[in-house]
Amino acid sequence: MGIFGVDIHPRFQAGISIEEIRREGFDFMAVKVSEGTDQSYLALGSADFLRRGRTTGLLCLGYHYLHPGDEDVQAKVFTEALSNTGVPGLLDACTWLGARVPLLYLPRWYWDRLGRPALAGLPPLWGSWYVDPSVTSAPASVMYQSHAAAGWDAYGSLEVAVLQFTDRAQVAGQLIDADHYLGTREQFAALIGRPRPGKDRSEMDQLPATSMPANPDSDPGGWPELNYDVGFDPAGGWEGAFAFSFGVQEWGGRSVDAVRHYLRMASWILADRSLAPVDPAFTLDGGGQAMFAHNPTRTYGAPAGAVGLTLNYAAPGGAYVSEGRSA
């Protein structure tokens, strides 16, 4: 009984097929979205992992690696990452900021190192107890057969809701962390909850593909481009976090690197129809930015009075803009 999941990192699992993870029968996925005060993980690939995971039907969460000190700043960083991606998270420090954090990742060995503190009142545990190192790497369902039953024992007055039982399960052509939940998919979905009511965090505008460059290996700054405007209703309330990214659709023919798109310009459209640069990089003087496959830009907050976004881009495989709005 139970369902399987994975937890992945945008750098260590770069290029992994999220779609294949789902096809191999996994039901949930946790993705690293922040560490300490580092906000770069969404741009490294986590935002794309989570978007694709939700599209394929995976139940998704984001996780944060907590460093000693600066807890308030880290809470803000993690909360913003969860807000931008529309997923719940694995950490308790951010609940006071409004983030939904239904699970606490705290392995038993680390709890022992902390002096076995009482954990009553904290979320259920996402524990860690790996199968014996002598067990040959195999699909997650096979490796789980060798797990230690004691891994499910409660500690600190908390039950273990999810068990990470290996870091070398064969998943989508890579060796990665695998996890097990003893209940059903519906029970896990209820455990992690949904995005907070009144928030629509996963809106997405598909952008049309541009013409294929005559020479795919040429400088992407010289590829055919399109202008595209994305509008939003300021009367509905703007959440302040607006992420736009490229690389949804792959295309062949380029052999020199992983560049697949180019963002020339990006400006906020203000209520008086004037334009305000999103970032100095996306101006005529800034020169634009080459975009790698499955590697979105960082998240940008809309200024007061903004009513939309205008983009000038080259994307032979098509592109998208992901948005966050309040209802």
Protein Blocks (a to p, Z undefined) as FASTA:
>chain_A
ZZddddddfklmgoiafklmmmnopabdcddfbehjbfklmmnommmmmmmmmmnopacd
ddddddeejklmmmmmmmmmmmmnopacddfklmmnopacfbccddfklmmmnopaafeh
iacddddddddfklccddfklmmmmpcfklmpceehiacfbdcfbfkbceehiacddddd
fbdfklmmmmnopadehiafkbccddddddddfblmbcfklgccddddddddfknopahi
acddehkbgcehiakbmcfbdcfbdcdddfkopacdfbfklcfknnpaaddehiacdddd
ddehiabdcdddddfkopaddddddZZ
